[in-house]
Amino acid sequence: MRLQKYLAACGLGSRRACEQLIARGVVAVDGNPVTEQGVTIDPDRQSVTVEGRPVNPEPFCYLLLNKPSGYVCTSSDPEGRDTFHALLPPDLPRVFSVGRLDQYSEGLLFITNNGDLANRLLHPRHQVVKTYDALVERALTPPELQRMRRGIADGEEVLRLQSIQLVKTIRAGAHYEITLTEGKNRHIRRMFDALSVRVMRLRRIRMGPLSLGDLKPGEYRPLTEAELARLKRDHA
C-alpha cells in the first residue's frame, strides 16, 4: 500500500494532505524518516509513526443519512454553512459523502471512510443508478418531456437522464421520478431551469441498492450487512 494512502486510512486527512506530511519529514517507517512520495509499505509487517506517534487505520464506517435542505456536503465550508457532519455523532472517524447533494437538495447520502469503495461507486464505468423525486411547479408538456429525454445543452455540457416519469400531479405542482447514471453539478435543477420550470423540492430516494425508506430528515442508520455485501459485489 502506498504510504500516503495508509496515512489517509488512519484519519490524517486527504491523500494530498498526507503527501504534505511526508514532505515535511514527520513520517517514519520502522523508525526511518520518509520524505519521498510514492513509497509503498506492508502494513502487516511495518510500523508507521507521525511526529513520533504510532498511527493505525481507523475501522471502516458505512452510514446512510437523510440529508435535510440547508446542509452542504463538504467537510468544512468557507462560508460557514452547516455541513452534513453536524447531523452525525462527533466520535465518528473521519468520514465523507459519496457523491453530493447541493445545499437545498435532500435525501439519501452515503457516508463512509472507505475511499476505495467510494472511488468505485463514483467511477463512470459503474454507472450507479441514482433515483430522485422532483416536485416542480407544473406538469411538463409533451415537447418539454421530449427535450428532457433527448438531453439538454447547458453551456459546454449536455445534461442527460436515464428516465423521467410523472408520478402524480397535486395542487402545488407535479412529482416526477428521475433516474441518472451521471451527476453533474446541480444536474436536475439545470435541466428544469432550461425549461423555465421551477424545482420546489428535490430528494434523492435511491442510490444503487440503497434506499431511503422511512428514514426521517436528519436521521441516519448504519448499512445492513446485506446492503454492504451487495455494494461490494456490484462494484468490485
BAFI-634855 format. One record per residue: x, y, z of N, C-alpha, C, O in turn. Coordinates in Angstrom, 2 decimals. Example, Ala and Ser with C-alpha at 12.3 -4.5 7.8 and 13.67 -1.06 7.14 Angstrom:
      nc1      nc2      nc3     cac1     cac2     cac3      cc1      cc2      cc3      oc1      oc2      oc3
    13.19    -5.69     7.80    12.30    -4.50     7.80    13.20    -3.30     7.80    14.24    -3.32     8.46
    12.85    -2.25     7.08    13.67    -1.06     7.14    12.90     0.03     7.87    13.41     1.14     8.04
! end
This chain:
      nc1      nc2      nc3     cac1     cac2     cac3      cc1      cc2      cc3      oc1      oc2      oc3
     0.85    -1.19     0.00     0.00     0.00     0.00     0.88     1.24     0.00     1.88     1.30     0.71
     0.48     2.23    -0.81     1.25     3.48    -0.80     1.11     4.16     0.57     0.06     4.13     1.20
     2.21     4.78     0.99     2.26     5.35     2.33     1.19     6.42     2.53     0.54     6.45     3.57
     1.00     7.31     1.53     0.00     8.38     1.69    -1.41     7.82     1.81    -2.25     8.39     2.50
    -1.68     6.70     1.12    -2.99     6.06     1.22    -3.18     5.47     2.62    -4.27     5.56     3.19
    -2.13     4.87     3.15    -2.19     4.32     4.51    -2.46     5.43     5.53    -3.28     5.25     6.42
    -1.77     6.56     5.39    -1.96     7.66     6.33    -3.38     8.20     6.25    -3.97     8.54     7.28
    -3.93     8.28     5.04    -5.31     8.74     4.89    -6.27     7.78     5.57    -7.25     8.21     6.19
    -5.99     6.47     5.47    -6.84     5.46     6.12    -6.75     5.55     7.64    -7.63     5.07     8.35
    -5.68     6.15     8.13    -5.52     6.36     9.57    -6.20     7.63    10.05    -6.11     7.98    11.23
    -6.89     8.33     9.14    -7.64     9.52     9.52    -6.82    10.78     9.61    -7.21    11.72    10.31
    -5.69    10.83     8.91    -4.81    12.00     8.99    -5.08    13.02     7.88    -4.28    13.94     7.68
    -6.18    12.87     7.17    -6.53    13.85     6.14    -6.61    13.21     4.77    -6.51    11.99     4.62
    -6.81    14.06     3.77    -6.85    13.58     2.39    -5.47    13.08     1.97    -4.48    13.32     2.66
    -5.43    12.38     0.85    -4.13    11.89     0.38    -3.18    13.05     0.10    -1.98    12.95     0.34
    -3.72    14.15    -0.42    -2.88    15.33    -0.67    -2.29    15.86     0.65    -1.11    16.19     0.72
    -3.13    15.93     1.68    -2.64    16.39     2.98    -1.60    15.43     3.54    -0.64    15.86     4.19
    -1.79    14.14     3.30    -0.82    13.16     3.80     0.50    13.24     3.03     1.56    13.01     3.60
     0.43    13.57     1.75     1.66    13.80     0.98     2.45    14.97     1.57     3.68    14.96     1.58
     1.73    15.98     2.04     2.41    17.12     2.66     3.07    16.74     3.97     4.14    17.25     4.30
     2.43    15.83     4.74     3.06    15.34     5.96     4.37    14.64     5.64     5.38    14.83     6.32
     4.34    13.82     4.58     5.57    13.11     4.18     6.64    14.10     3.77     7.80    13.96     4.15
     6.25    15.11     2.99     7.22    16.11     2.52     7.85    16.88     3.69     9.00    17.31     3.61
     7.08    17.04     4.76     7.60    17.77     5.94     8.60    16.94     6.74     9.29    17.46     7.61
     8.68    15.64     6.45     9.64    14.79     7.15     9.19    14.32     8.51    10.02    13.92     9.33
     7.87    14.36     8.78     7.38    13.97    10.11     6.89    12.52    10.12     6.44    12.03    11.16
     6.97    11.83     8.96     6.50    10.45     8.87     7.71     9.52     8.85     8.69     9.76     8.14
     7.64     8.45     9.63     8.72     7.46     9.66     8.13     6.06     9.49     7.05     5.77     9.99
     8.87     5.21     8.80     8.50     3.80     8.63     9.58     2.96     9.28    10.75     3.05     8.91
     9.20     2.15    10.25    10.16     1.34    11.03    11.26     2.23    11.61    12.42     1.83    11.68
    10.86     3.44    12.02    11.81     4.35    12.66    12.64     5.18    11.71    13.42     6.02    12.16
    12.52     4.95    10.40    13.31     5.69     9.41    12.45     6.76     8.75    11.44     6.43     8.14
    12.83     8.05     8.86    12.05     9.12     8.24    11.93     8.92     6.73    12.87     8.50     6.07
    10.75     9.23     6.21    10.48     9.12     4.78    10.02    10.48     4.26     9.09    11.07     4.80
    10.69    10.97     3.24    10.28    12.24     2.60     9.93    12.05     1.14     9.42    12.96     0.49
    10.22    10.86     0.61     9.95    10.59    -0.81     8.50    10.16    -1.00     7.97     9.35    -0.24
     7.85    10.72    -2.03     6.47    10.35    -2.33     6.43     9.01    -3.07     7.37     8.65    -3.78
     5.32     8.28    -2.89     5.13     7.04    -3.63     5.73     5.81    -2.99     5.70     4.73    -3.59
     6.29     5.94    -1.79     6.86     4.78    -1.10     5.73     3.81    -0.74     4.66     4.23    -0.30
     5.96     2.53    -0.92     4.97     1.51    -0.55     5.40     0.81     0.73     6.58     0.64     1.01
     4.40     0.41     1.51     4.67    -0.28     2.78     3.80    -1.52     2.88     2.82    -1.66     2.15
     4.17    -2.42     3.79     3.35    -3.57     4.13     2.81    -3.32     5.54     3.54    -3.50     6.51
     1.55    -2.89     5.66     1.01    -2.53     6.98     1.05    -3.67     7.99     1.07    -3.43     9.20
     1.06    -4.92     7.51     1.08    -6.05     8.43     2.47    -6.30     9.01     2.60    -6.98    10.04
     3.49    -5.77     8.37     4.86    -6.07     8.80     5.64    -4.83     9.25     6.66    -4.95     9.93
     5.17    -3.65     8.87     5.92    -2.44     9.17     5.11    -1.50    10.06     3.88    -1.51    10.03
     5.81    -0.70    10.84     5.17     0.27    11.73     5.36     1.67    11.16     6.41     1.99    10.59
     4.36     2.49    11.33     4.40     3.87    10.83     4.13     4.82    11.98     3.22     4.59    12.79
     4.93     5.88    12.06     4.71     6.91    13.07     4.64     8.28    12.39     5.22     8.49    11.33
     3.91     9.18    13.02     3.83    10.58    12.59     4.18    11.44    13.79     3.50    11.42    14.82
     5.26    12.21    13.65     5.79    13.01    14.75     6.05    12.14    15.97     5.84    12.56    17.11
     6.52    10.92    15.70     6.91    10.00    16.78     5.78     9.17    17.36     6.03     8.31    18.20
     4.55     9.40    16.93     3.41     8.66    17.48     2.94     7.60    16.49     2.76     7.89    15.31
     2.74     6.36    16.95     2.25     5.31    16.05     0.85     5.65    15.53     0.03     6.22    16.25
     0.60     5.30    14.27    -0.72     5.52    13.68    -1.22     4.20    13.10    -0.45     3.40    12.57
    -2.54     3.99    13.20    -3.17     2.77    12.71    -4.47     3.13    12.00    -5.11     4.12    12.33
    -4.85     2.31    11.03    -6.08     2.61    10.28    -7.31     2.61    11.18    -7.42     1.81    12.11
    -8.23     3.52    10.89    -9.49     3.56    11.61   -10.42     2.48    11.06   -10.31     2.11     9.89
   -11.33     1.96    11.88   -12.29     0.97    11.36   -13.19     1.62    10.30   -13.51     2.80    10.39
   -13.60     0.83     9.32   -14.48     1.36     8.29   -15.86     1.67     8.86   -16.36     0.98     9.75
   -16.46     2.72     8.32   -17.76     3.20     8.77   -18.65     3.33     7.53   -18.23     3.88     6.51
   -19.89     2.84     7.62   -20.82     2.91     6.49   -22.18     3.36     7.03   -22.83     2.63     7.78
   -22.61     4.56     6.64   -23.87     5.11     7.12   -24.73     5.58     5.95   -24.22     5.95     4.89
   -26.03     5.56     6.18   -26.97     6.16     5.24   -27.66     7.30     5.97   -28.28     7.09     7.02
   -27.56     8.51     5.43   -28.11     9.72     6.05   -29.20    10.30     5.17   -29.05    10.35     3.95
   -30.28    10.76     5.78   -31.30    11.52     5.06   -30.99    12.99     5.27   -31.35    13.58     6.28
   -30.30    13.58     4.28   -29.86    14.96     4.41   -31.03    15.93     4.23   -31.73    15.87     3.21
   -31.26    16.81     5.21   -32.29    17.84     5.01   -31.77    18.98     4.15   -30.56    19.09     3.90
   -32.67    19.81     3.69   -32.28    21.02     2.98   -31.48    21.94     3.90   -31.73    22.00     5.10
   -30.53    22.66     3.33   -29.77    23.65     4.09   -28.38    23.21     4.49   -27.59    24.03     4.97
   -28.07    21.93     4.31   -26.74    21.42     4.68   -25.92    21.17     3.42   -26.46    20.79     2.38
   -24.61    21.39     3.51   -23.73    21.17     2.37   -22.91    19.91     2.58   -22.66    19.49     3.71
   -22.50    19.31     1.46   -21.82    18.00     1.50   -20.31    18.17     1.42   -19.65    17.56     0.58
   -19.76    18.99     2.29   -18.31    19.16     2.39   -17.90    18.98     3.85   -18.74    19.06     4.75
   -16.61    18.74     4.06   -16.15    18.57     5.44   -16.05    19.90     6.17   -16.22    19.95     7.38
   -15.77    20.96     5.45   -15.76    22.31     6.04   -16.20    23.28     4.95   -15.97    23.05     3.77
   -16.83    24.36     5.37   -17.37    25.31     4.40   -16.84    26.71     4.69   -17.04    27.22     5.79
   -16.15    27.34     3.71   -15.60    28.68     3.95   -16.67    29.74     4.20   -16.38    30.79     4.78
   -17.90    29.47     3.78   -18.98    30.42     4.01   -19.67    30.21     5.35   -20.60    30.95     5.70
   -19.23    29.22     6.10   -19.78    28.98     7.43   -21.13    28.29     7.45   -21.82    28.31     8.46
   -21.52    27.66     6.33   -22.79    26.94     6.30   -22.66    25.61     7.04   -21.57    25.05     7.16
   -23.78    25.11     7.53   -23.77    23.82     8.20   -23.43    22.72     7.20   -23.93    22.73     6.07
   -22.58    21.78     7.61   -22.25    20.63     6.77   -22.98    19.40     7.31   -23.52    19.42     8.41
   -22.98    18.33     6.52   -23.66    17.11     6.95   -23.07    16.54     8.23   -23.72    15.77     8.93
   -21.81    16.92     8.55   -21.17    16.43     9.77   -21.95    16.85    11.02   -21.91    16.17    12.04
   -22.65    17.99    10.94   -23.42    18.46    12.09   -24.55    17.51    12.46   -25.08    17.58    13.57
   -24.93    16.62    11.54   -26.02    15.68    11.79   -25.53    14.34    12.33   -26.34    13.48    12.67
   -24.21    14.16    12.41   -23.62    12.88    12.80   -22.98    12.99    14.18   -22.66    14.09    14.62
   -22.80    11.86    14.87   -22.14    11.92    16.18   -20.69    12.37    16.06   -20.03    12.05    15.07
   -20.18    13.10    17.06   -18.84    13.67    16.96   -17.71    12.66    17.08   -16.57    12.99    16.76
   -18.00    11.44    17.54   -16.93    10.48    17.77   -16.69     9.54    16.60   -15.98     8.55    16.73
   -17.29     9.86    15.43   -17.04     9.04    14.25   -15.62     9.24    13.75   -15.02    10.28    14.01
   -15.06     8.24    13.03   -13.80     8.50    12.33   -14.03     9.54    11.24   -15.17     9.93    10.97
   -12.97     9.98    10.61   -13.09    10.98     9.54   -13.84    10.35     8.36   -13.35     9.41     7.74
   -15.03    10.88     8.07   -15.87    10.32     7.01   -16.17    11.38     5.96   -15.95    12.57     6.18
   -16.67    10.93     4.81   -17.01    11.84     3.72   -18.23    11.28     3.00   -18.58    10.11     3.17
   -18.88    12.12     2.22   -20.05    11.67     1.47   -19.61    11.14     0.12   -18.67    11.65    -0.49
   -20.30    10.10    -0.35   -20.03     9.52    -1.67   -21.01    10.16    -2.64   -22.20     9.81    -2.66
   -20.52    11.09    -3.44   -21.41    11.90    -4.26   -21.99    13.02    -3.41   -21.93    12.97    -2.18
   -22.53    14.01    -4.07   -23.00    15.18    -3.33   -24.45    15.50    -3.67   -24.97    15.13    -4.73
   -25.08    16.19    -2.75   -26.35    16.85    -2.98   -26.12    18.33    -2.74   -25.42    18.70    -1.79
   -26.70    19.19    -3.59   -26.48    20.62    -3.36   -27.17    21.06    -2.07   -27.92    20.29    -1.47
   -26.91    22.28    -1.64   -27.36    22.75    -0.33   -28.86    22.56    -0.12   -29.29    22.20     0.98
   -29.65    22.79    -1.16   -31.10    22.77    -0.99   -31.75    21.46    -1.45   -32.98    21.34    -1.42
   -30.95    20.50    -1.87   -31.48    19.18    -2.20   -31.42    18.29    -0.96   -30.61    18.51    -0.06
   -32.29    17.31    -0.93   -32.46    16.47     0.25   -32.26    15.00    -0.11   -32.09    14.63    -1.27
   -32.30    14.18     0.94   -32.40    12.76     0.71   -31.15    11.95     0.97   -30.30    12.34     1.78
   -31.06    10.82     0.28   -30.09     9.78     0.57   -28.65    10.26     0.33   -28.29    10.72    -0.75
   -27.86    10.12     1.38   -26.43    10.41     1.30   -25.69     9.24     1.92   -25.91     8.90     3.08
   -24.80     8.63     1.14   -23.99     7.51     1.63   -22.72     8.07     2.22   -21.97     8.79     1.55
   -22.47     7.74     3.49   -21.34     8.27     4.25   -20.39     7.14     4.58   -20.82     6.09     5.05
   -19.09     7.33     4.33   -18.12     6.28     4.64   -16.73     6.89     4.81   -16.52     8.08     4.56
   -15.80     6.04     5.23   -14.38     6.40     5.21   -13.59     5.39     4.39   -12.36     5.37     4.44
   -14.30     4.55     3.62   -13.67     3.57     2.74   -13.46     4.22     1.38   -14.35     4.20     0.53
   -12.28     4.79     1.18   -12.00     5.52    -0.05   -12.03     4.66    -1.30   -12.47     5.11    -2.35
   -11.57     3.41    -1.18   -11.55     2.54    -2.36   -12.97     2.24    -2.84   -13.24     2.29    -4.03
   -13.87     1.92    -1.90   -15.26     1.66    -2.28   -15.90     2.92    -2.85   -16.63     2.85    -3.84
   -15.64     4.06    -2.23   -16.20     5.32    -2.72   -15.75     5.61    -4.15   -16.56     6.01    -4.98
   -14.48     5.41    -4.43   -13.97     5.67    -5.78   -14.61     4.74    -6.81   -14.89     5.15    -7.93
   -14.85     3.49    -6.42   -15.51     2.56    -7.34   -16.94     2.99    -7.62   -17.40     2.92    -8.75
   -17.64     3.44    -6.59   -19.02     3.87    -6.77   -19.12     5.11    -7.66   -20.08     5.26    -8.41
   -18.12     5.98    -7.57   -18.16     7.23    -8.32   -17.61     7.08    -9.73   -17.79     7.98   -10.56
   -16.94     5.96   -10.03   -16.32     5.82   -11.34   -17.39     5.67   -12.42   -18.33     4.88   -12.25
   -17.27     6.43   -13.53   -18.32     6.39   -14.56   -18.60     5.00   -15.12   -19.72     4.74   -15.55
   -17.61     4.10   -15.13   -17.84     2.79   -15.75   -18.86     1.95   -14.98   -19.45     1.03   -15.53
   -19.07     2.27   -13.70   -20.03     1.51   -12.91   -21.46     1.98   -13.13   -22.40     1.22   -12.90
   -21.64     3.23   -13.57   -22.97     3.77   -13.87   -23.98     3.44   -12.76   -25.02     2.83   -13.01
   -23.65     3.86   -11.56   -24.56     3.65   -10.43   -25.83     4.46   -10.66   -25.77     5.67   -10.88
   -26.98     3.80   -10.60   -28.26     4.47   -10.85   -28.69     5.22    -9.60   -28.74     4.66    -8.51
   -29.00     6.50    -9.77   -29.49     7.34    -8.68   -30.90     7.81    -9.04   -31.14     8.28   -10.15
   -31.82     7.68    -8.10   -33.23     7.99    -8.35   -33.66     9.16    -7.46   -33.34     9.20    -6.27
   -34.38    10.10    -8.06   -34.80    11.32    -7.38   -36.30    11.52    -7.50   -36.92    11.13    -8.49
   -36.88    12.13    -6.48   -38.25    12.62    -6.54   -38.17    14.14    -6.66   -37.67    14.82    -5.76
   -38.66    14.67    -7.77   -38.62    16.11    -8.03   -40.04    16.66    -8.00   -40.89    16.23    -8.79
   -40.30    17.60    -7.10   -41.57    18.33    -7.11   -41.33    19.64    -7.85   -40.54    20.48    -7.40
   -42.01    19.82    -8.96   -41.84    21.03    -9.78   -43.17    21.77    -9.86   -44.22    21.21    -9.53
   -43.12    23.01   -10.29   -44.28    23.89   -10.17   -45.46    23.51   -11.08   -46.59    23.92   -10.82
   -45.20    22.73   -12.13   -46.28    22.33   -13.02   -45.86    21.10   -13.80   -44.67    20.77   -13.88
   -46.84    20.42   -14.37   -46.54    19.27   -15.22   -45.89    19.73   -16.52   -46.23    20.80   -17.05
   -44.97    18.93   -17.03   -44.30    19.26   -18.27   -45.19    18.94   -19.47   -46.01    18.02   -19.43
   -45.03    19.71   -20.52   -45.74    19.43   -21.77   -45.03    18.29   -22.50   -43.87    18.02   -22.21
   -45.69    17.61   -23.44   -45.02    16.55   -24.21   -43.73    17.01   -24.88   -42.75    16.27   -24.85
   -43.68    18.21   -25.50   -42.41    18.65   -26.09   -41.32    18.85   -25.04   -40.15    18.58   -25.30
   -41.69    19.33   -23.85   -40.69    19.52   -22.79   -40.16    18.17   -22.30   -38.96    18.02   -22.07
   -41.05    17.20   -22.14   -40.60    15.85   -21.77   -39.66    15.28   -22.82   -38.67    14.62   -22.48
   -39.97    15.52   -24.08   -39.10    15.02   -25.15   -37.72    15.66   -25.06   -36.71    14.99   -25.26
   -37.67    16.95   -24.76   -36.37    17.63   -24.61   -35.59    17.02   -23.45   -34.39    16.78   -23.57
   -36.26    16.77   -22.32   -35.58    16.19   -21.17   -34.99    14.82   -21.53   -33.85    14.52   -21.17
   -35.77    14.01   -22.24   -35.31    12.66   -22.58   -34.22    12.65   -23.64   -33.42    11.72   -23.70
   -34.20    13.68   -24.47   -33.20    13.77   -25.53   -31.87    14.29   -24.98   -30.81    14.00   -25.54
   -31.93    15.06   -23.90   -30.74    15.71   -23.36   -30.79    17.20   -23.60   -31.25    17.65   -24.64
   -30.32    17.96   -22.63   -30.39    19.42   -22.70   -28.99    20.00   -22.65   -28.21    19.71   -21.74
   -28.67    20.83   -23.64   -27.37    21.50   -23.67   -27.39    22.67   -22.70   -28.32    23.48   -22.69
   -26.36    22.75   -21.87   -26.23    23.85   -20.92   -24.76    24.28   -20.92   -23.92    23.61   -20.34
   -24.47    25.39   -21.57   -23.08    25.80   -21.74   -22.35    24.80   -22.61   -22.79    24.51   -23.72
   -21.23    24.28   -22.11   -20.45    23.31   -22.87   -20.83    21.88   -22.55   -20.23    20.94   -23.08
   -21.82    21.69   -21.68   -22.22    20.34   -21.27   -23.58    19.98   -21.86   -24.42    20.84   -22.11
   -23.77    18.68   -22.06   -25.09    18.15   -22.40   -25.55    17.33   -21.20   -24.91    16.34   -20.82
   -26.65    17.74   -20.61   -27.18    17.09   -19.42   -28.17    16.01   -19.83   -29.13    16.28   -20.55
   -27.93    14.77   -19.39   -28.76    13.65   -19.79   -29.32    12.94   -18.56   -28.72    12.97   -17.49
   -30.45    12.31   -18.73   -31.01    11.47   -17.69   -31.33    10.09   -18.27   -31.45     9.93   -19.49
   -31.47     9.13   -17.40   -31.81     7.78   -17.86   -33.31     7.65   -18.10   -33.74     7.04   -19.09
   -34.11     8.23   -17.20   -35.56     8.19   -17.38   -36.22     9.29   -16.57   -35.66     9.78   -15.60
   -37.42     9.68   -16.99   -38.26    10.61   -16.25   -39.69    10.16   -16.41   -40.17     9.94   -17.52
   -40.39    10.02   -15.26   -41.78     9.56   -15.28   -42.61    10.42   -14.34   -42.20    10.72   -13.23
   -43.79    10.81   -14.81   -44.72    11.55   -13.96   -45.28    10.59   -12.92   -45.80     9.53   -13.26
   -45.17    10.96   -11.64   -45.70    10.14   -10.55   -47.13    10.57   -10.22   -48.04     9.74   -10.16
   -47.31    11.87   -10.02   -48.65    12.38    -9.74   -48.63    13.90    -9.86   -47.59    14.54    -9.74
   -49.81    14.47   -10.09   -49.98    15.92   -10.06   -50.74    16.27    -8.78   -51.63    15.54    -8.35
   -50.38    17.39    -8.19   -51.05    17.89    -7.00   -51.34    19.36    -7.20   -50.91    19.95    -8.19
   -52.06    19.95    -6.26   -52.40    21.35    -6.41   -51.16    22.23    -6.51   -51.15    23.23    -7.22
   -50.10    21.84    -5.78   -48.88    22.65    -5.75   -47.97    22.42    -6.94   -47.00    23.15    -7.12
   -48.24    21.40    -7.77   -47.36    21.14    -8.91   -47.43    19.69    -9.35   -48.51    19.10    -9.40
   -46.26    19.13    -9.67   -46.20    17.76   -10.17   -44.94    17.07    -9.66   -43.86    17.67    -9.60
   -45.10    15.79    -9.30   -43.97    14.98    -8.86   -43.47    14.14   -10.04   -44.26    13.48   -10.72
   -42.15    14.17   -10.27   -41.53    13.31   -11.28   -40.49    12.43   -10.62   -39.75    12.87    -9.74
   -40.42    11.17   -11.06   -39.33    10.29   -10.65   -38.29    10.31   -11.77   -38.59    10.01   -12.92
   -37.06    10.65   -11.40   -35.98    10.84   -12.37   -34.82     9.94   -11.99   -34.43     9.90   -10.82
   -34.27     9.23   -12.95   -33.07     8.42   -12.70   -31.92     8.93   -13.54   -32.08     9.31   -14.70
   -30.73     8.92   -12.92   -29.49     9.35   -13.57   -28.43     8.28   -13.37   -28.46     7.55   -12.37
   -27.51     8.19   -14.30   -26.30     7.39   -14.07   -25.06     8.27   -14.08   -23.94     7.78   -13.94
   -25.26     9.56   -14.25   -24.18    10.54   -14.11   -24.71    11.63   -13.21   -25.91    11.68   -12.95
   -23.85    12.48   -12.73   -24.32    13.50   -11.80   -23.46    14.75   -11.83   -22.55    14.92   -11.01
   -23.74    15.60   -12.78   -23.02    16.87   -12.85   -23.59    17.84   -11.81   -24.66    17.60   -11.25
   -22.87    18.92   -11.54   -23.28    19.89   -10.54   -24.68    20.44   -10.85   -24.92    20.97   -11.93
   -25.60    20.31    -9.88   -26.99    20.81   -10.00   -27.66    20.26   -11.26   -28.39    20.98   -11.94
   -27.40    19.02   -11.56   -27.78    18.40   -12.82   -29.28    18.55   -13.13   -29.66    19.10   -14.16
   -30.12    18.06   -12.22   -31.57    18.08   -12.47   -32.10    19.50   -12.44   -32.92    19.87   -13.28
   -31.65    20.30   -11.51   -32.12    21.69   -11.43   -31.80    22.44   -12.72   -32.62    23.22   -13.20
   -30.61    22.22   -13.28   -30.24    22.91   -14.51   -31.11    22.48   -15.69   -31.41    23.29   -16.57
   -31.51    21.21   -15.70   -32.38    20.75   -16.79   -33.74    21.43   -16.72   -34.28    21.86   -17.74
   -34.30    21.53   -15.52   -35.58    22.22   -15.39   -35.43    23.73   -15.60   -36.33    24.37   -16.15
   -34.30    24.30   -15.18   -34.05    25.73   -15.42   -34.11    26.04   -16.91   -34.62    27.08   -17.32
   -33.57    25.11   -17.73   -33.55    25.33   -19.17   -34.97    25.38   -19.74   -35.18    25.95   -20.81
   -35.93    24.79   -19.04   -37.33    24.81   -19.47   -38.12    25.91   -18.77   -39.33    26.05   -18.98
   -37.43    26.69   -17.93   -38.08    27.74   -17.13   -39.15    27.15   -16.21   -40.22    27.74   -16.03
   -38.85    25.99   -15.65   -39.74    25.33   -14.70   -39.04    25.29   -13.34   -37.93    24.79   -13.23
   -39.70    25.81   -12.33   -39.08    25.91   -11.00   -39.17    24.58   -10.26   -40.22    23.95   -10.20
   -38.03    24.17    -9.69   -37.98    22.98    -8.82   -38.25    23.45    -7.39   -37.52    24.28    -6.86
   -39.30    22.91    -6.79   -39.65    23.33    -5.43   -39.08    22.41    -4.36   -38.84    22.83    -3.24
   -38.86    21.14    -4.72   -38.23    20.22    -3.78   -37.58    19.10    -4.57   -38.16    18.58    -5.53
   -36.37    18.72    -4.17   -35.65    17.66    -4.86   -35.05    16.72    -3.82   -34.27    17.14    -2.98
   -35.43    15.43    -3.90   -34.94    14.44    -2.95   -34.37    13.25    -3.68   -34.97    12.75    -4.64
   -33.19    12.78    -3.24   -32.66    11.51    -3.75   -33.23    10.41    -2.88   -33.09    10.43    -1.66
   -33.88     9.43    -3.52   -34.56     8.38    -2.77   -33.87     7.02    -2.89   -34.09     6.15    -2.05
   -33.05     6.84    -3.92   -32.29     5.59    -4.07   -30.94     5.87    -4.72   -30.77     6.81    -5.48
   -29.99     5.00    -4.38   -28.66     5.05    -4.98   -28.15     3.62    -5.06   -27.80     3.03    -4.03
   -28.10     3.06    -6.27   -27.74     1.66    -6.39   -28.68     0.80    -5.56   -29.90     0.95    -5.69
   -28.16    -0.09    -4.70   -29.02    -0.94    -3.89   -29.52    -0.27    -2.61   -30.28    -0.88    -1.86
   -29.12     0.98    -2.37   -29.50     1.68    -1.14   -30.79     2.45    -1.35   -30.97     3.11    -2.38
   -31.69     2.38    -0.38   -32.97     3.06    -0.47   -33.21     3.89     0.79   -32.87     3.47     1.89
   -33.81     5.07     0.61   -34.06     5.97     1.74   -35.09     5.38     2.69   -34.99     5.57     3.90
   -36.07     4.67     2.16   -37.09     4.05     3.01   -37.81     5.09     3.85   -38.16     6.16     3.37
   -38.04     4.75     5.13   -38.79     5.66     6.01   -37.88     6.48     6.92   -38.32     7.00     7.94
   -36.60     6.59     6.55   -35.66     7.39     7.34   -36.09     8.85     7.30   -36.28     9.40     6.22
   -36.24     9.47     8.46   -36.72    10.85     8.53   -35.58    11.84     8.25   -34.41    11.49     8.45
   -35.89    13.06     7.80   -34.85    14.06     7.55   -33.98    14.27     8.80   -34.49    14.45     9.90
   -32.67    14.25     8.59   -31.72    14.43     9.68   -31.34    13.14    10.38   -30.40    13.13    11.18
   -32.04    12.04    10.10   -31.72    10.76    10.72   -30.70     9.99     9.88   -30.56    10.22     8.68
   -29.99     9.08    10.54   -29.03     8.23     9.85   -29.12     6.84    10.45   -29.66     6.64    11.54
   -28.58     5.87     9.72   -28.50     4.50    10.22   -27.31     3.82     9.58   -26.87     4.21     8.50
   -26.77     2.79    10.24   -25.70     2.02     9.60   -26.27     1.17     8.48   -27.43     0.76     8.53
   -25.46     0.90     7.46   -25.87    -0.02     6.41   -26.03    -1.42     6.99   -25.31    -1.81     7.91
   -26.96    -2.17     6.45   -27.09    -3.57     6.85   -25.97    -4.38     6.19   -25.35    -3.94     5.23
   -25.73    -5.56     6.74   -24.71    -6.43     6.15   -25.07    -6.79     4.71   -24.19    -6.89     3.86
   -26.36    -6.97     4.45   -26.80    -7.32     3.09   -26.55    -6.17     2.13   -26.10    -6.39     1.00
   -26.84    -4.93     2.56   -26.61    -3.77     1.70   -25.13    -3.61     1.39   -24.75    -3.37     0.24
   -24.29    -3.75     2.41   -22.86    -3.59     2.21   -22.31    -4.69     1.30   -21.48    -4.43     0.43
   -22.77    -5.91     1.51   -22.30    -7.02     0.68   -22.69    -6.79    -0.78   -21.90    -7.07    -1.68
   -23.90    -6.29    -1.02   -24.32    -6.07    -2.41   -23.54    -4.92    -3.02   -23.16    -5.00    -4.19
   -23.30    -3.84    -2.26   -22.49    -2.74    -2.78   -21.12    -3.25    -3.23   -20.66    -2.93    -4.33
   -20.49    -4.03    -2.39   -19.15    -4.53    -2.70   -19.17    -5.52    -3.87   -18.27    -5.54    -4.70
   -20.23    -6.34    -3.92   -20.32    -7.31    -5.01   -20.58    -6.62    -6.36   -19.96    -6.96    -7.37
   -21.50    -5.65    -6.35   -21.87    -4.99    -7.59   -20.78    -4.05    -8.11   -20.75    -3.72    -9.29
   -19.88    -3.64    -7.21   -18.89    -2.65    -7.62   -17.48    -3.10    -7.24   -16.65    -2.31    -6.79
   -17.24    -4.38    -7.45   -15.93    -4.95    -7.16   -14.92    -4.46    -8.21   -13.74    -4.83    -8.15
! end
